[in-house]
Amino acid sequence: MIGIKRVHDPERNAAVYVSGELSRRATHWFEAHLLDCDDCWREVALGRAGKRLAEDALEPAPAGLRDRLRALVRLSGTSLTD
């Protein structure tokens, strides 16, 4: 586990916080800091939103989606390489 750099770097500090890489002590310090720092608060919000998007992209497609798409492409008269 790593700690927060004491240099105020909202982007980096928020990134290590959101990724869960902070020590327990650094996490407590940073969470207290968030209450007074709009820049860090904003970076944490952006980091969490980005993390959610990345995690959502990893979800598998619903069963049968590939077959339905191929059937639609065949019906449209085009090929998958067009």
mmCIF file of the N, C-alpha and C atoms, coordinates in Angstrom:
data_MODEL
# 
_entry.id   MODEL 
# 
loop_
_atom_site.group_PDB 
_atom_site.id 
_atom_site.type_symbol 
_atom_site.label_atom_id 
_atom_site.label_alt_id 
_atom_site.label_comp_id 
_atom_site.label_asym_id 
_atom_site.label_entity_id 
_atom_site.label_seq_id 
_atom_site.pdbx_PDB_ins_code 
_atom_site.Cartn_x 
_atom_site.Cartn_y 
_atom_site.Cartn_z 
_atom_site.occupancy 
_atom_site.B_iso_or_equiv 
_atom_site.pdbx_formal_charge 
_atom_site.auth_seq_id 
_atom_site.auth_comp_id 
_atom_site.auth_asym_id 
_atom_site.auth_atom_id 
_atom_site.pdbx_PDB_model_num 
ATOM 1   N N  . MET A 1 1  ? 0.836   -1.183  0.000   1.00 0.00 ? 1  MET A N  1 
ATOM 2   C CA . MET A 1 1  ? 0.000   0.000   0.000   1.00 0.00 ? 1  MET A CA 1 
ATOM 3   C C  . MET A 1 1  ? 0.877   1.241   0.000   1.00 0.00 ? 1  MET A C  1 
ATOM 4   N N  . ILE A 1 2  ? 0.400   2.271   -0.651  1.00 0.00 ? 2  ILE A N  1 
ATOM 5   C CA . ILE A 1 2  ? 1.156   3.509   -0.695  1.00 0.00 ? 2  ILE A CA 1 
ATOM 6   C C  . ILE A 1 2  ? 0.363   4.623   -0.045  1.00 0.00 ? 2  ILE A C  1 
ATOM 7   N N  . GLY A 1 3  ? 1.029   5.711   0.204   1.00 0.00 ? 3  GLY A N  1 
ATOM 8   C CA . GLY A 1 3  ? 0.383   6.860   0.822   1.00 0.00 ? 3  GLY A CA 1 
ATOM 9   C C  . GLY A 1 3  ? 0.179   7.975   -0.176  1.00 0.00 ? 3  GLY A C  1 
ATOM 10  N N  . ILE A 1 4  ? -0.406  9.035   0.302   1.00 0.00 ? 4  ILE A N  1 
ATOM 11  C CA . ILE A 1 4  ? -0.640  10.227  -0.496  1.00 0.00 ? 4  ILE A CA 1 
ATOM 12  C C  . ILE A 1 4  ? 0.644   11.047  -0.540  1.00 0.00 ? 4  ILE A C  1 
ATOM 13  N N  . LYS A 1 5  ? 0.973   11.580  -1.702  1.00 0.00 ? 5  LYS A N  1 
ATOM 14  C CA . LYS A 1 5  ? 2.079   12.526  -1.775  1.00 0.00 ? 5  LYS A CA 1 
ATOM 15  C C  . LYS A 1 5  ? 1.640   13.786  -1.051  1.00 0.00 ? 5  LYS A C  1 
ATOM 16  N N  . ARG A 1 6  ? 2.503   14.344  -0.248  1.00 0.00 ? 6  ARG A N  1 
ATOM 17  C CA . ARG A 1 6  ? 2.158   15.548  0.491   1.00 0.00 ? 6  ARG A CA 1 
ATOM 18  C C  . ARG A 1 6  ? 2.081   16.772  -0.415  1.00 0.00 ? 6  ARG A C  1 
ATOM 19  N N  . VAL A 1 7  ? 2.611   16.684  -1.624  1.00 0.00 ? 7  VAL A N  1 
ATOM 20  C CA . VAL A 1 7  ? 2.424   17.741  -2.606  1.00 0.00 ? 7  VAL A CA 1 
ATOM 21  C C  . VAL A 1 7  ? 0.965   17.662  -3.051  1.00 0.00 ? 7  VAL A C  1 
ATOM 22  N N  . HIS A 1 8  ? 0.313   18.806  -3.149  1.00 0.00 ? 8  HIS A N  1 
ATOM 23  C CA . HIS A 1 8  ? -1.102  18.793  -3.521  1.00 0.00 ? 8  HIS A CA 1 
ATOM 24  C C  . HIS A 1 8  ? -1.238  18.532  -5.013  1.00 0.00 ? 8  HIS A C  1 
ATOM 25  N N  . ASP A 1 9  ? -1.570  17.315  -5.355  1.00 0.00 ? 9  ASP A N  1 
ATOM 26  C CA . ASP A 1 9  ? -1.762  16.882  -6.736  1.00 0.00 ? 9  ASP A CA 1 
ATOM 27  C C  . ASP A 1 9  ? -3.108  16.165  -6.792  1.00 0.00 ? 9  ASP A C  1 
ATOM 28  N N  . PRO A 1 10 ? -4.211  16.925  -6.955  1.00 0.00 ? 10 PRO A N  1 
ATOM 29  C CA . PRO A 1 10 ? -5.546  16.332  -6.888  1.00 0.00 ? 10 PRO A CA 1 
ATOM 30  C C  . PRO A 1 10 ? -5.745  15.147  -7.817  1.00 0.00 ? 10 PRO A C  1 
ATOM 31  N N  . GLU A 1 11 ? -5.249  15.230  -9.040  1.00 0.00 ? 11 GLU A N  1 
ATOM 32  C CA . GLU A 1 11 ? -5.456  14.142  -9.998  1.00 0.00 ? 11 GLU A CA 1 
ATOM 33  C C  . GLU A 1 11 ? -4.772  12.854  -9.542  1.00 0.00 ? 11 GLU A C  1 
ATOM 34  N N  . ARG A 1 12 ? -3.508  12.948  -9.165  1.00 0.00 ? 12 ARG A N  1 
ATOM 35  C CA . ARG A 1 12 ? -2.774  11.760  -8.725  1.00 0.00 ? 12 ARG A CA 1 
ATOM 36  C C  . ARG A 1 12 ? -3.333  11.221  -7.417  1.00 0.00 ? 12 ARG A C  1 
ATOM 37  N N  . ASN A 1 13 ? -3.569  12.119  -6.462  1.00 0.00 ? 13 ASN A N  1 
ATOM 38  C CA . ASN A 1 13 ? -4.058  11.676  -5.159  1.00 0.00 ? 13 ASN A CA 1 
ATOM 39  C C  . ASN A 1 13 ? -5.426  11.010  -5.270  1.00 0.00 ? 13 ASN A C  1 
ATOM 40  N N  . ALA A 1 14 ? -6.302  11.580  -6.088  1.00 0.00 ? 14 ALA A N  1 
ATOM 41  C CA . ALA A 1 14 ? -7.621  10.980  -6.283  1.00 0.00 ? 14 ALA A CA 1 
ATOM 42  C C  . ALA A 1 14 ? -7.495  9.621   -6.967  1.00 0.00 ? 14 ALA A C  1 
ATOM 43  N N  . ALA A 1 15 ? -6.571  9.507   -7.916  1.00 0.00 ? 15 ALA A N  1 
ATOM 44  C CA . ALA A 1 15 ? -6.401  8.238   -8.637  1.00 0.00 ? 15 ALA A CA 1 
ATOM 45  C C  . ALA A 1 15 ? -5.986  7.112   -7.696  1.00 0.00 ? 15 ALA A C  1 
ATOM 46  N N  . VAL A 1 16 ? -5.023  7.384   -6.805  1.00 0.00 ? 16 VAL A N  1 
ATOM 47  C CA . VAL A 1 16 ? -4.599  6.315   -5.902  1.00 0.00 ? 16 VAL A CA 1 
ATOM 48  C C  . VAL A 1 16 ? -5.673  6.028   -4.850  1.00 0.00 ? 16 VAL A C  1 
ATOM 49  N N  . TYR A 1 17 ? -6.457  7.037   -4.500  1.00 0.00 ? 17 TYR A N  1 
ATOM 50  C CA . TYR A 1 17 ? -7.559  6.828   -3.554  1.00 0.00 ? 17 TYR A CA 1 
ATOM 51  C C  . TYR A 1 17 ? -8.647  5.957   -4.189  1.00 0.00 ? 17 TYR A C  1 
ATOM 52  N N  . VAL A 1 18 ? -9.090  6.325   -5.389  1.00 0.00 ? 18 VAL A N  1 
ATOM 53  C CA . VAL A 1 18 ? -10.164 5.591   -6.062  1.00 0.00 ? 18 VAL A CA 1 
ATOM 54  C C  . VAL A 1 18 ? -9.744  4.160   -6.370  1.00 0.00 ? 18 VAL A C  1 
ATOM 55  N N  . SER A 1 19 ? -8.474  3.960   -6.685  1.00 0.00 ? 19 SER A N  1 
ATOM 56  C CA . SER A 1 19 ? -8.008  2.612   -7.028  1.00 0.00 ? 19 SER A CA 1 
ATOM 57  C C  . SER A 1 19 ? -7.809  1.726   -5.803  1.00 0.00 ? 19 SER A C  1 
ATOM 58  N N  . GLY A 1 20 ? -7.902  2.316   -4.603  1.00 0.00 ? 20 GLY A N  1 
ATOM 59  C CA . GLY A 1 20 ? -7.766  1.527   -3.386  1.00 0.00 ? 20 GLY A CA 1 
ATOM 60  C C  . GLY A 1 20 ? -6.324  1.224   -3.008  1.00 0.00 ? 20 GLY A C  1 
ATOM 61  N N  . GLU A 1 21 ? -5.375  1.994   -3.521  1.00 0.00 ? 21 GLU A N  1 
ATOM 62  C CA . GLU A 1 21 ? -3.965  1.729   -3.271  1.00 0.00 ? 21 GLU A CA 1 
ATOM 63  C C  . GLU A 1 21 ? -3.429  2.380   -2.003  1.00 0.00 ? 21 GLU A C  1 
ATOM 64  N N  . LEU A 1 22 ? -4.229  3.172   -1.324  1.00 0.00 ? 22 LEU A N  1 
ATOM 65  C CA . LEU A 1 22 ? -3.746  3.904   -0.148  1.00 0.00 ? 22 LEU A CA 1 
ATOM 66  C C  . LEU A 1 22 ? -3.715  3.037   1.102   1.00 0.00 ? 22 LEU A C  1 
ATOM 67  N N  . SER A 1 23 ? -2.804  3.363   1.970   1.00 0.00 ? 23 SER A N  1 
ATOM 68  C CA . SER A 1 23 ? -2.784  2.731   3.289   1.00 0.00 ? 23 SER A CA 1 
ATOM 69  C C  . SER A 1 23 ? -4.007  3.226   4.060   1.00 0.00 ? 23 SER A C  1 
ATOM 70  N N  . ARG A 1 24 ? -4.339  2.560   5.127   1.00 0.00 ? 24 ARG A N  1 
ATOM 71  C CA . ARG A 1 24 ? -5.484  2.961   5.943   1.00 0.00 ? 24 ARG A CA 1 
ATOM 72  C C  . ARG A 1 24 ? -5.303  4.387   6.467   1.00 0.00 ? 24 ARG A C  1 
ATOM 73  N N  . ARG A 1 25 ? -4.101  4.678   6.928   1.00 0.00 ? 25 ARG A N  1 
ATOM 74  C CA . ARG A 1 25 ? -3.815  6.013   7.474   1.00 0.00 ? 25 ARG A CA 1 
ATOM 75  C C  . ARG A 1 25 ? -3.959  7.097   6.408   1.00 0.00 ? 25 ARG A C  1 
ATOM 76  N N  . ALA A 1 26 ? -3.404  6.849   5.217   1.00 0.00 ? 26 ALA A N  1 
ATOM 77  C CA . ALA A 1 26 ? -3.497  7.812   4.122   1.00 0.00 ? 26 ALA A CA 1 
ATOM 78  C C  . ALA A 1 26 ? -4.939  7.976   3.655   1.00 0.00 ? 26 ALA A C  1 
ATOM 79  N N  . THR A 1 27 ? -5.704  6.894   3.668   1.00 0.00 ? 27 THR A N  1 
ATOM 80  C CA . THR A 1 27 ? -7.118  6.969   3.292   1.00 0.00 ? 27 THR A CA 1 
ATOM 81  C C  . THR A 1 27 ? -7.867  7.876   4.248   1.00 0.00 ? 27 THR A C  1 
ATOM 82  N N  . HIS A 1 28 ? -7.656  7.717   5.545   1.00 0.00 ? 28 HIS A N  1 
ATOM 83  C CA . HIS A 1 28 ? -8.334  8.570   6.533   1.00 0.00 ? 28 HIS A CA 1 
ATOM 84  C C  . HIS A 1 28 ? -7.941  10.031  6.341   1.00 0.00 ? 28 HIS A C  1 
ATOM 85  N N  . TRP A 1 29 ? -6.647  10.276  6.118   1.00 0.00 ? 29 TRP A N  1 
ATOM 86  C CA . TRP A 1 29 ? -6.189  11.649  5.912   1.00 0.00 ? 29 TRP A CA 1 
ATOM 87  C C  . TRP A 1 29 ? -6.832  12.247  4.675   1.00 0.00 ? 29 TRP A C  1 
ATOM 88  N N  . PHE A 1 30 ? -6.859  11.485  3.569   1.00 0.00 ? 30 PHE A N  1 
ATOM 89  C CA . PHE A 1 30 ? -7.391  12.005  2.316   1.00 0.00 ? 30 PHE A CA 1 
ATOM 90  C C  . PHE A 1 30 ? -8.887  12.236  2.409   1.00 0.00 ? 30 PHE A C  1 
ATOM 91  N N  . GLU A 1 31 ? -9.617  11.364  3.066   1.00 0.00 ? 31 GLU A N  1 
ATOM 92  C CA . GLU A 1 31 ? -11.058 11.557  3.219   1.00 0.00 ? 31 GLU A CA 1 
ATOM 93  C C  . GLU A 1 31 ? -11.364 12.817  4.025   1.00 0.00 ? 31 GLU A C  1 
ATOM 94  N N  . ALA A 1 32 ? -10.567 13.100  5.042   1.00 0.00 ? 32 ALA A N  1 
ATOM 95  C CA . ALA A 1 32 ? -10.735 14.352  5.797   1.00 0.00 ? 32 ALA A CA 1 
ATOM 96  C C  . ALA A 1 32 ? -10.400 15.543  4.899   1.00 0.00 ? 32 ALA A C  1 
ATOM 97  N N  . HIS A 1 33 ? -9.363  15.418  4.097   1.00 0.00 ? 33 HIS A N  1 
ATOM 98  C CA . HIS A 1 33 ? -8.957  16.470  3.169   1.00 0.00 ? 33 HIS A CA 1 
ATOM 99  C C  . HIS A 1 33 ? -10.050 16.757  2.143   1.00 0.00 ? 33 HIS A C  1 
ATOM 100 N N  . LEU A 1 34 ? -10.745 15.726  1.686   1.00 0.00 ? 34 LEU A N  1 
ATOM 101 C CA . LEU A 1 34 ? -11.801 15.890  0.680   1.00 0.00 ? 34 LEU A CA 1 
ATOM 102 C C  . LEU A 1 34 ? -12.891 16.855  1.136   1.00 0.00 ? 34 LEU A C  1 
ATOM 103 N N  . LEU A 1 35 ? -13.157 16.897  2.420   1.00 0.00 ? 35 LEU A N  1 
ATOM 104 C CA . LEU A 1 35 ? -14.217 17.762  2.934   1.00 0.00 ? 35 LEU A CA 1 
ATOM 105 C C  . LEU A 1 35 ? -13.921 19.235  2.697   1.00 0.00 ? 35 LEU A C  1 
ATOM 106 N N  . ASP A 1 36 ? -12.648 19.587  2.545   1.00 0.00 ? 36 ASP A N  1 
ATOM 107 C CA . ASP A 1 36 ? -12.260 20.984  2.375   1.00 0.00 ? 36 ASP A CA 1 
ATOM 108 C C  . ASP A 1 36 ? -11.675 21.307  1.006   1.00 0.00 ? 36 ASP A C  1 
ATOM 109 N N  . CYS A 1 37 ? -11.528 20.339  0.140   1.00 0.00 ? 37 CYS A N  1 
ATOM 110 C CA . CYS A 1 37 ? -10.839 20.575  -1.129  1.00 0.00 ? 37 CYS A CA 1 
ATOM 111 C C  . CYS A 1 37 ? -11.745 20.233  -2.318  1.00 0.00 ? 37 CYS A C  1 
ATOM 112 N N  . ASP A 1 38 ? -12.252 21.266  -2.956  1.00 0.00 ? 38 ASP A N  1 
ATOM 113 C CA . ASP A 1 38 ? -13.123 21.055  -4.114  1.00 0.00 ? 38 ASP A CA 1 
ATOM 114 C C  . ASP A 1 38 ? -12.400 20.387  -5.280  1.00 0.00 ? 38 ASP A C  1 
ATOM 115 N N  . ASP A 1 39 ? -11.118 20.708  -5.471  1.00 0.00 ? 39 ASP A N  1 
ATOM 116 C CA . ASP A 1 39 ? -10.364 20.104  -6.573  1.00 0.00 ? 39 ASP A CA 1 
ATOM 117 C C  . ASP A 1 39 ? -10.239 18.591  -6.402  1.00 0.00 ? 39 ASP A C  1 
ATOM 118 N N  . CYS A 1 40 ? -9.889  18.169  -5.205  1.00 0.00 ? 40 CYS A N  1 
ATOM 119 C CA . CYS A 1 40 ? -9.757  16.726  -4.953  1.00 0.00 ? 40 CYS A CA 1 
ATOM 120 C C  . CYS A 1 40 ? -11.121 16.043  -4.998  1.00 0.00 ? 40 CYS A C  1 
ATOM 121 N N  . TRP A 1 41 ? -12.138 16.702  -4.473  1.00 0.00 ? 41 TRP A N  1 
ATOM 122 C CA . TRP A 1 41 ? -13.497 16.142  -4.491  1.00 0.00 ? 41 TRP A CA 1 
ATOM 123 C C  . TRP A 1 41 ? -13.927 15.891  -5.938  1.00 0.00 ? 41 TRP A C  1 
ATOM 124 N N  . ARG A 1 42 ? -13.688 16.880  -6.807  1.00 0.00 ? 42 ARG A N  1 
ATOM 125 C CA . ARG A 1 42 ? -14.066 16.765  -8.214  1.00 0.00 ? 42 ARG A CA 1 
ATOM 126 C C  . ARG A 1 42 ? -13.292 15.624  -8.880  1.00 0.00 ? 42 ARG A C  1 
ATOM 127 N N  . GLU A 1 43 ? -11.996 15.526  -8.598  1.00 0.00 ? 43 GLU A N  1 
ATOM 128 C CA . GLU A 1 43 ? -11.183 14.458  -9.195  1.00 0.00 ? 43 GLU A CA 1 
ATOM 129 C C  . GLU A 1 43 ? -11.639 13.076  -8.732  1.00 0.00 ? 43 GLU A C  1 
ATOM 130 N N  . VAL A 1 44 ? -12.030 12.955  -7.468  1.00 0.00 ? 44 VAL A N  1 
ATOM 131 C CA . VAL A 1 44 ? -12.532 11.666  -6.977  1.00 0.00 ? 44 VAL A CA 1 
ATOM 132 C C  . VAL A 1 44 ? -13.839 11.314  -7.693  1.00 0.00 ? 44 VAL A C  1 
ATOM 133 N N  . ALA A 1 45 ? -14.728 12.305  -7.853  1.00 0.00 ? 45 ALA A N  1 
ATOM 134 C CA . ALA A 1 45 ? -15.995 12.056  -8.552  1.00 0.00 ? 45 ALA A CA 1 
ATOM 135 C C  . ALA A 1 45 ? -15.733 11.610  -9.993  1.00 0.00 ? 45 ALA A C  1 
ATOM 136 N N  . LEU A 1 46 ? -14.817 12.284  -10.675 1.00 0.00 ? 46 LEU A N  1 
ATOM 137 C CA . LEU A 1 46 ? -14.478 11.898  -12.048 1.00 0.00 ? 46 LEU A CA 1 
ATOM 138 C C  . LEU A 1 46 ? -13.837 10.512  -12.094 1.00 0.00 ? 46 LEU A C  1 
ATOM 139 N N  . GLY A 1 47 ? -12.967 10.233  -11.146 1.00 0.00 ? 47 GLY A N  1 
ATOM 140 C CA . GLY A 1 47 ? -12.318 8.924   -11.098 1.00 0.00 ? 47 GLY A CA 1 
ATOM 141 C C  . GLY A 1 47 ? -13.304 7.795   -10.861 1.00 0.00 ? 47 GLY A C  1 
ATOM 142 N N  . ARG A 1 48 ? -14.250 8.033   -9.965  1.00 0.00 ? 48 ARG A N  1 
ATOM 143 C CA . ARG A 1 48 ? -15.274 7.002   -9.710  1.00 0.00 ? 48 ARG A CA 1 
ATOM 144 C C  . ARG A 1 48 ? -16.151 6.783   -10.929 1.00 0.00 ? 48 ARG A C  1 
ATOM 145 N N  . ALA A 1 49 ? -16.517 7.871   -11.616 1.00 0.00 ? 49 ALA A N  1 
ATOM 146 C CA . ALA A 1 49 ? -17.331 7.741   -12.830 1.00 0.00 ? 49 ALA A CA 1 
ATOM 147 C C  . ALA A 1 49 ? -16.568 6.970   -13.898 1.00 0.00 ? 49 ALA A C  1 
ATOM 148 N N  . GLY A 1 50 ? -15.292 7.284   -14.072 1.00 0.00 ? 50 GLY A N  1 
ATOM 149 C CA . GLY A 1 50 ? -14.474 6.565   -15.047 1.00 0.00 ? 50 GLY A CA 1 
ATOM 150 C C  . GLY A 1 50 ? -14.321 5.095   -14.701 1.00 0.00 ? 50 GLY A C  1 
ATOM 151 N N  . LYS A 1 51 ? -14.143 4.823   -13.427 1.00 0.00 ? 51 LYS A N  1 
ATOM 152 C CA . LYS A 1 51 ? -14.010 3.434   -12.978 1.00 0.00 ? 51 LYS A CA 1 
ATOM 153 C C  . LYS A 1 51 ? -15.297 2.654   -13.258 1.00 0.00 ? 51 LYS A C  1 
ATOM 154 N N  . ARG A 1 52 ? -16.456 3.294   -13.007 1.00 0.00 ? 52 ARG A N  1 
ATOM 155 C CA . ARG A 1 52 ? -17.732 2.640   -13.302 1.00 0.00 ? 52 ARG A CA 1 
ATOM 156 C C  . ARG A 1 52 ? -17.873 2.344   -14.785 1.00 0.00 ? 52 ARG A C  1 
ATOM 157 N N  . LEU A 1 53 ? -17.507 3.306   -15.637 1.00 0.00 ? 53 LEU A N  1 
ATOM 158 C CA . LEU A 1 53 ? -17.588 3.083   -17.085 1.00 0.00 ? 53 LEU A CA 1 
ATOM 159 C C  . LEU A 1 53 ? -16.690 1.929   -17.520 1.00 0.00 ? 53 LEU A C  1 
ATOM 160 N N  . ALA A 1 54 ? -15.489 1.881   -16.982 1.00 0.00 ? 54 ALA A N  1 
ATOM 161 C CA . ALA A 1 54 ? -14.559 0.800   -17.335 1.00 0.00 ? 54 ALA A CA 1 
ATOM 162 C C  . ALA A 1 54 ? -15.096 -0.554  -16.871 1.00 0.00 ? 54 ALA A C  1 
ATOM 163 N N  . GLU A 1 55 ? -15.652 -0.591  -15.673 1.00 0.00 ? 55 GLU A N  1 
ATOM 164 C CA . GLU A 1 55 ? -16.203 -1.851  -15.164 1.00 0.00 ? 55 GLU A CA 1 
ATOM 165 C C  . GLU A 1 55 ? -17.429 -2.274  -15.965 1.00 0.00 ? 55 GLU A C  1 
ATOM 166 N N  . ASP A 1 56 ? -18.260 -1.318  -16.351 1.00 0.00 ? 56 ASP A N  1 
ATOM 167 C CA . ASP A 1 56 ? -19.442 -1.647  -17.157 1.00 0.00 ? 56 ASP A CA 1 
ATOM 168 C C  . ASP A 1 56 ? -19.054 -2.196  -18.523 1.00 0.00 ? 56 ASP A C  1 
ATOM 169 N N  . ALA A 1 57 ? -17.936 -1.705  -19.067 1.00 0.00 ? 57 ALA A N  1 
ATOM 170 C CA . ALA A 1 57 ? -17.482 -2.169  -20.377 1.00 0.00 ? 57 ALA A CA 1 
ATOM 171 C C  . ALA A 1 57 ? -17.017 -3.624  -20.327 1.00 0.00 ? 57 ALA A C  1 
ATOM 172 N N  . LEU A 1 58 ? -16.697 -4.118  -19.147 1.00 0.00 ? 58 LEU A N  1 
ATOM 173 C CA . LEU A 1 58 ? -16.236 -5.496  -19.012 1.00 0.00 ? 58 LEU A CA 1 
ATOM 174 C C  . LEU A 1 58 ? -17.379 -6.503  -18.934 1.00 0.00 ? 58 LEU A C  1 
ATOM 175 N N  . GLU A 1 59 ? -18.606 -6.006  -18.756 1.00 0.00 ? 59 GLU A N  1 
ATOM 176 C CA . GLU A 1 59 ? -19.737 -6.925  -18.652 1.00 0.00 ? 59 GLU A CA 1 
ATOM 177 C C  . GLU A 1 59 ? -19.972 -7.600  -19.999 1.00 0.00 ? 59 GLU A C  1 
ATOM 178 N N  . PRO A 1 60 ? -20.204 -8.888  -19.991 1.00 0.00 ? 60 PRO A N  1 
ATOM 179 C CA . PRO A 1 60 ? -20.436 -9.592  -21.250 1.00 0.00 ? 60 PRO A CA 1 
ATOM 180 C C  . PRO A 1 60 ? -21.760 -9.159  -21.886 1.00 0.00 ? 60 PRO A C  1 
ATOM 181 N N  . ALA A 1 61 ? -21.799 -9.264  -23.201 1.00 0.00 ? 61 ALA A N  1 
ATOM 182 C CA . ALA A 1 61 ? -23.030 -8.961  -23.924 1.00 0.00 ? 61 ALA A CA 1 
ATOM 183 C C  . ALA A 1 61 ? -24.100 -9.985  -23.550 1.00 0.00 ? 61 ALA A C  1 
ATOM 184 N N  . PRO A 1 62 ? -25.352 -9.584  -23.622 1.00 0.00 ? 62 PRO A N  1 
ATOM 185 C CA . PRO A 1 62 ? -26.429 -10.533 -23.311 1.00 0.00 ? 62 PRO A CA 1 
ATOM 186 C C  . PRO A 1 62 ? -26.372 -11.754 -24.229 1.00 0.00 ? 62 PRO A C  1 
ATOM 187 N N  . ALA A 1 63 ? -26.802 -12.877 -23.701 1.00 0.00 ? 63 ALA A N  1 
ATOM 188 C CA . ALA A 1 63 ? -26.798 -14.126 -24.469 1.00 0.00 ? 63 ALA A CA 1 
ATOM 189 C C  . ALA A 1 63 ? -27.579 -13.942 -25.771 1.00 0.00 ? 63 ALA A C  1 
ATOM 190 N N  . GLY A 1 64 ? -27.009 -14.423 -26.853 1.00 0.00 ? 64 GLY A N  1 
ATOM 191 C CA . GLY A 1 64 ? -27.686 -14.387 -28.141 1.00 0.00 ? 64 GLY A CA 1 
ATOM 192 C C  . GLY A 1 64 ? -27.536 -13.082 -28.903 1.00 0.00 ? 64 GLY A C  1 
ATOM 193 N N  . LEU A 1 65 ? -26.924 -12.079 -28.328 1.00 0.00 ? 65 LEU A N  1 
ATOM 194 C CA . LEU A 1 65 ? -26.803 -10.791 -29.014 1.00 0.00 ? 65 LEU A CA 1 
ATOM 195 C C  . LEU A 1 65 ? -26.022 -10.915 -30.314 1.00 0.00 ? 65 LEU A C  1 
ATOM 196 N N  . ARG A 1 66 ? -24.902 -11.636 -30.278 1.00 0.00 ? 66 ARG A N  1 
ATOM 197 C CA . ARG A 1 66 ? -24.090 -11.789 -31.484 1.00 0.00 ? 66 ARG A CA 1 
ATOM 198 C C  . ARG A 1 66 ? -24.903 -12.449 -32.602 1.00 0.00 ? 66 ARG A C  1 
ATOM 199 N N  . ASP A 1 67 ? -25.661 -13.495 -32.288 1.00 0.00 ? 67 ASP A N  1 
ATOM 200 C CA . ASP A 1 67 ? -26.462 -14.177 -33.304 1.00 0.00 ? 67 ASP A CA 1 
ATOM 201 C C  . ASP A 1 67 ? -27.548 -13.266 -33.867 1.00 0.00 ? 67 ASP A C  1 
ATOM 202 N N  . ARG A 1 68 ? -28.176 -12.467 -32.996 1.00 0.00 ? 68 ARG A N  1 
ATOM 203 C CA . ARG A 1 68 ? -29.219 -11.540 -33.472 1.00 0.00 ? 68 ARG A CA 1 
ATOM 204 C C  . ARG A 1 68 ? -28.626 -10.468 -34.388 1.00 0.00 ? 68 ARG A C  1 
ATOM 205 N N  . LEU A 1 69 ? -27.441 -9.963  -34.029 1.00 0.00 ? 69 LEU A N  1 
ATOM 206 C CA . LEU A 1 69 ? -26.803 -8.956  -34.866 1.00 0.00 ? 69 LEU A CA 1 
ATOM 207 C C  . LEU A 1 69 ? -26.405 -9.527  -36.222 1.00 0.00 ? 69 LEU A C  1 
ATOM 208 N N  . ARG A 1 70 ? -25.880 -10.721 -36.232 1.00 0.00 ? 70 ARG A N  1 
ATOM 209 C CA . ARG A 1 70 ? -25.513 -11.345 -37.505 1.00 0.00 ? 70 ARG A CA 1 
ATOM 210 C C  . ARG A 1 70 ? -26.738 -11.564 -38.383 1.00 0.00 ? 70 ARG A C  1 
ATOM 211 N N  . ALA A 1 71 ? -27.832 -11.971 -37.774 1.00 0.00 ? 71 ALA A N  1 
ATOM 212 C CA . ALA A 1 71 ? -29.064 -12.160 -38.537 1.00 0.00 ? 71 ALA A CA 1 
ATOM 213 C C  . ALA A 1 71 ? -29.549 -10.839 -39.115 1.00 0.00 ? 71 ALA A C  1 
ATOM 214 N N  . LEU A 1 72 ? -29.473 -9.780  -38.364 1.00 0.00 ? 72 LEU A N  1 
ATOM 215 C CA . LEU A 1 72 ? -29.890 -8.463  -38.851 1.00 0.00 ? 72 LEU A CA 1 
ATOM 216 C C  . LEU A 1 72 ? -28.998 -7.994  -39.997 1.00 0.00 ? 72 LEU A C  1 
ATOM 217 N N  . VAL A 1 73 ? -27.706 -8.261  -39.885 1.00 0.00 ? 73 VAL A N  1 
ATOM 218 C CA . VAL A 1 73 ? -26.784 -7.880  -40.953 1.00 0.00 ? 73 VAL A CA 1 
ATOM 219 C C  . VAL A 1 73 ? -27.108 -8.660  -42.220 1.00 0.00 ? 73 VAL A C  1 
ATOM 220 N N  . ARG A 1 74 ? -27.380 -9.950  -42.083 1.00 0.00 ? 74 ARG A N  1 
ATOM 221 C CA . ARG A 1 74 ? -27.745 -10.783 -43.248 1.00 0.00 ? 74 ARG A CA 1 
ATOM 222 C C  . ARG A 1 74 ? -29.007 -10.255 -43.893 1.00 0.00 ? 74 ARG A C  1 
ATOM 223 N N  . LEU A 1 75 ? -30.006 -9.884  -43.095 1.00 0.00 ? 75 LEU A N  1 
ATOM 224 C CA . LEU A 1 75 ? -31.272 -9.377  -43.624 1.00 0.00 ? 75 LEU A CA 1 
ATOM 225 C C  . LEU A 1 75 ? -31.082 -8.032  -44.322 1.00 0.00 ? 75 LEU A C  1 
ATOM 226 N N  . SER A 1 76 ? -30.118 -7.262  -43.878 1.00 0.00 ? 76 SER A N  1 
ATOM 227 C CA . SER A 1 76 ? -29.900 -5.945  -44.490 1.00 0.00 ? 76 SER A CA 1 
ATOM 228 C C  . SER A 1 76 ? -29.188 -6.042  -45.838 1.00 0.00 ? 76 SER A C  1 
ATOM 229 N N  . GLY A 1 77 ? -28.609 -7.216  -46.133 1.00 0.00 ? 77 GLY A N  1 
ATOM 230 C CA . GLY A 1 77 ? -27.935 -7.418  -47.404 1.00 0.00 ? 77 GLY A CA 1 
ATOM 231 C C  . GLY A 1 77 ? -26.493 -6.923  -47.422 1.00 0.00 ? 77 GLY A C  1 
ATOM 232 N N  . THR A 1 78 ? -25.940 -6.594  -46.276 1.00 0.00 ? 78 THR A N  1 
ATOM 233 C CA . THR A 1 78 ? -24.542 -6.181  -46.233 1.00 0.00 ? 78 THR A CA 1 
ATOM 234 C C  . THR A 1 78 ? -23.742 -7.271  -45.532 1.00 0.00 ? 78 THR A C  1 
ATOM 235 N N  . SER A 1 79 ? -22.426 -7.137  -45.601 1.00 0.00 ? 79 SER A N  1 
ATOM 236 C CA . SER A 1 79 ? -21.593 -8.120  -44.911 1.00 0.00 ? 79 SER A CA 1 
ATOM 237 C C  . SER A 1 79 ? -20.958 -7.472  -43.679 1.00 0.00 ? 79 SER A C  1 
ATOM 238 N N  . LEU A 1 80 ? -20.415 -8.276  -42.796 1.00 0.00 ? 80 LEU A N  1 
ATOM 239 C CA . LEU A 1 80 ? -19.788 -7.759  -41.586 1.00 0.00 ? 80 LEU A CA 1 
ATOM 240 C C  . LEU A 1 80 ? -18.506 -7.004  -41.882 1.00 0.00 ? 80 LEU A C  1 
ATOM 241 N N  . THR A 1 81 ? -17.942 -7.194  -43.079 1.00 0.00 ? 81 THR A N  1 
ATOM 242 C CA . THR A 1 81 ? -16.690 -6.504  -43.421 1.00 0.00 ? 81 THR A CA 1 
ATOM 243 C C  . THR A 1 81 ? -16.932 -5.229  -44.204 1.00 0.00 ? 81 THR A C  1 
ATOM 244 N N  . ASP A 1 82 ? -18.158 -4.925  -44.550 1.00 0.00 ? 82 ASP A N  1 
ATOM 245 C CA . ASP A 1 82 ? -18.465 -3.679  -45.303 1.00 0.00 ? 82 ASP A CA 1 
ATOM 246 C C  . ASP A 1 82 ? -18.375 -2.469  -44.415 1.00 0.00 ? 82 ASP A C  1 
# 
